[in-house]
Amino acid sequence: MSYLQENDNVKPILIFPAGMPRSLEYLRKCTSEGIAVMGSSSLAYDVSKEEYPSWCYLPYITDPAFNEALRVAILEFNIGGIYTPNPVAWNYLNQALKDINLNVALVNNWPVNDELSGYRAAIVNANKVLEHPLPIASRLQAKSSISQLEIATLCRHGNVIPGMCDNEKLNALCDIFRYCPQGDVVEIGSAWGKSAFILARLASCYDIGKTLCVDPWSRDYLVQNDKGGLVDGSIEQYDCDEIFLVFKMNLLPYNANNINYLRMPSISAANYYHEQKSVTTEPFGAISYCGHIAILHIDGNHSYAAAKADIVAWGRLVVSGGWIIFDDYIWPYGDGPQRVGDEFLAENYANVDVAFVMGGALFVQIAS
């Protein structure tokens, strides 16, 4: 049982030093969960003080008076635990709290382990991709895999972005790009940009082509008539303008004149893409597309009608040897993507080289 459960939020957690980004992140977490906190710093004036409901000053840990000041603060403010993201402070406090002996301990593990856990997991997953490549029976010759460093970087940066693309699907994407012709990479439904980043990065690494993200980022297109209404029941929770802003923040640092977006419904975007083959936006500039698609990722509205309209509008533009990904082919809230994917396979079985399901998505390679 954790400190927070044992103390039932009665005693405040002292956050020290309070102004570090991880400290403020922890403050927001505690605030949202109703956990009492107190900020503390060794600065004479700390700009983060106004963020906290209560505050106390502590000397620097190098000051001989620190331990006594901490002991007094624990008693005076009834401190139940201490959080620090500073590794030097953590090491010092881990011993000092034992010496003070007031039954108060650090509530977090050594910060460096927390900071590096995502990187370490990304390296493990990169090794998995390299050690267990998918046996894809494609007619196209496989390209050499990108390096462990490239895959680990892809995993780490991709997993920082909100979204539903899990490692199993990410690993499948790493492999299908090895069996892919050149062309545009088009994603229908980008939300915060998680899979968009992964697609764009792989397209760049394998020299496939430029990436176009299509999403109206509007509540008007979120209703999916899902079974049970659980998805539609959460629509009001989303701020689509905020999602769009976060998408741009996530993708902008990786744009090298190879990423852009159309903020419009899928069918309108398909017509625009087919006719214009060029997209200009303020943050990403002007991008010219070749007009034929190497990878089409369908992850927009999951109703049967919407998913069907997506494949009809965009599927005809996928080149020989290209891939169509029906995301959420396995989806607990409905069967729209699965019905559309199954119909596509039935109608085009003679023109399909590869089809498999991984990470809940159906991957289909058009015959080359």
PEHU-V667834 format. One record per residue. RES is the residue in one letter. PSI is psi in radians with two decimals (999 if undefined). Layout:
# PEHU-V667834
RES_PSI / RES_PSI
This chain:
# PEHU-V667834
M_2.41 / S_2.90 / Y_-0.74 / L_-0.69 / Q_-0.73 / E_-0.67 / N_-0.07 / D_0.67 / N_0.21 / V_-0.87 / K_2.37 / P_2.66 / I_2.28 / L_2.16 / I_2.05 / F_2.26 / P_2.46 / A_-0.30 / G_-0.08 / M_2.58 / P_-0.74 / R_-0.56 / S_-0.78 / L_-0.61 / E_-0.74 / Y_-0.66 / L_-0.81 / R_-0.68 / K_-0.83 / C_-0.72 / T_-0.76 / S_-0.45 / E_0.07 / G_0.50 / I_2.27 / A_2.38 / V_2.83 / M_2.35 / G_2.69 / S_2.62 / S_2.83 / S_0.05 / L_2.51 / A_-0.63 / Y_2.13 / D_2.12 / V_-0.32 / S_-0.11 / K_-0.69 / E_-0.25 / E_-0.35 / Y_2.58 / P_-0.45 / S_2.87 / W_2.57 / C_2.62 / Y_2.42 / L_2.51 / P_2.96 / Y_2.63 / I_-0.26 / T_-0.18 / D_2.27 / P_-0.37 / A_-0.01 / F_-0.87 / N_-0.73 / E_-0.70 / A_-0.68 / L_-0.73 / R_-0.76 / V_-0.73 / A_-0.72 / I_-0.76 / L_-0.77 / E_-0.69 / F_0.13 / N_0.80 / I_2.34 / G_-0.29 / G_2.88 / I_2.35 / Y_2.28 / T_2.27 / P_-0.01 / N_2.05 / P_-0.60 / V_-0.80 / A_-0.67 / W_-0.82 / N_-0.74 / Y_-0.84 / L_-0.55 / N_-0.62 / Q_-0.73 / A_-0.66 / L_-0.54 / K_-0.69 / D_-0.68 / I_-0.63 / N_0.92 / L_0.36 / N_0.67 / V_2.35 / A_2.93 / L_2.44 / V_-0.10 / N_2.74 / N_3.04 / W_2.16 / P_-0.59 / V_-0.67 / N_-0.72 / D_-0.74 / E_-0.64 / L_-0.09 / S_-0.70 / G_-0.64 / Y_-0.74 / R_-0.72 / A_-0.63 / A_-0.67 / I_-0.72 / V_-0.76 / N_-0.63 / A_-0.72 / N_-0.64 / K_-0.76 / V_-0.77 / L_-0.61 / E_-0.41 / H_1.14 / P_2.59 / L_2.40 / P_1.24 / I_2.12 / A_1.03 / S_2.63 / R_-0.29 / L_2.50 / Q_2.35 / A_2.38 / K_2.69 / S_2.46 / S_2.60 / I_2.93 / S_2.91 / Q_-0.74 / L_-0.76 / E_-0.76 / I_-0.75 / A_-0.70 / T_-0.74 / L_-0.82 / C_-0.84 / R_-0.88 / H_-0.62 / G_-0.68 / N_-0.12 / V_-0.45 / I_2.34 / P_2.57 / G_3.09 / M_0.10 / C_1.84 / D_3.07 / N_-0.56 / E_-0.75 / K_-0.72 / L_-0.73 / N_-0.67 / A_-0.70 / L_-0.70 / C_-0.63 / D_-0.69 / I_-0.48 / F_-0.35 / R_-0.33 / Y_1.07 / C_2.38 / P_3.10 / Q_2.66 / G_-3.09 / D_2.66 / V_2.09 / V_2.28 / E_2.23 / I_1.90 / G_1.64 / S_-0.39 / A_-2.13 / W_-0.20 / G_0.21 / K_-1.05 / S_-0.49 / A_-0.76 / F_-0.80 / I_-0.80 / L_-0.80 / A_-0.69 / R_-0.75 / L_-0.68 / A_-0.64 / S_-0.78 / C_-0.64 / Y_0.15 / D_0.83 / I_-0.90 / G_-2.90 / K_2.75 / T_2.33 / L_2.20 / C_2.24 / V_2.15 / D_2.31 / P_-0.33 / W_0.99 / S_2.40 / R_-0.44 / D_-0.35 / Y_0.23 / L_-0.36 / V_2.15 / Q_-0.02 / N_0.78 / D_2.68 / K_2.13 / G_-0.28 / G_0.23 / L_-0.69 / V_-0.89 / D_-0.51 / G_-0.23 / S_0.03 / I_-0.70 / E_-0.29 / Q_-0.36 / Y_2.40 / D_1.76 / C_-0.58 / D_-0.65 / E_-0.74 / I_-0.76 / F_-0.75 / L_-0.77 / V_-0.68 / F_-0.87 / K_-0.68 / M_-0.63 / N_-0.61 / L_-0.49 / L_-0.74 / P_-0.31 / Y_0.05 / N_2.14 / A_0.97 / N_0.65 / N_0.13 / I_2.40 / N_-3.13 / Y_2.75 / L_2.01 / R_1.41 / M_2.86 / P_2.69 / S_-0.83 / I_-0.74 / S_-0.69 / A_-0.64 / A_-0.75 / N_-0.74 / Y_-0.84 / Y_-0.77 / H_-0.63 / E_-0.69 / Q_-0.73 / K_0.45 / S_2.43 / V_2.32 / T_2.19 / T_2.77 / E_-0.81 / P_-0.54 / F_-0.09 / G_-2.74 / A_2.20 / I_2.26 / S_2.36 / Y_2.72 / C_-0.34 / G_-0.07 / H_2.58 / I_2.26 / A_-0.66 / I_2.19 / L_2.05 / H_1.90 / I_1.89 / D_0.67 / G_-2.44 / N_2.31 / H_0.09 / S_2.68 / Y_-0.80 / A_-0.74 / A_-0.78 / A_-0.66 / K_-0.76 / A_-0.63 / D_-0.84 / I_-0.60 / V_-0.75 / A_-0.65 / W_-0.50 / G_-0.59 / R_-0.26 / L_-0.04 / V_2.28 / V_2.90 / S_2.33 / G_-0.13 / G_2.97 / W_2.51 / I_2.24 / I_2.03 / F_1.69 / D_2.69 / D_0.62 / Y_-0.68 / I_1.91 / W_2.07 / P_-0.20 / Y_-0.02 / G_3.08 / D_0.29 / G_-1.00 / P_-0.63 / Q_-0.76 / R_-0.74 / V_-0.75 / G_-0.74 / D_-0.71 / E_-0.68 / F_-0.77 / L_-0.73 / A_-0.68 / E_-0.37 / N_0.41 / Y_-0.56 / A_-0.22 / N_0.43 / V_2.25 / D_-0.71 / V_2.43 / A_2.26 / F_2.80 / V_2.29 / M_2.43 / G_0.48 / G_-0.03 / A_2.62 / L_2.12 / F_2.19 / V_2.19 / Q_2.20 / I_2.46 / A_2.39 / S_999
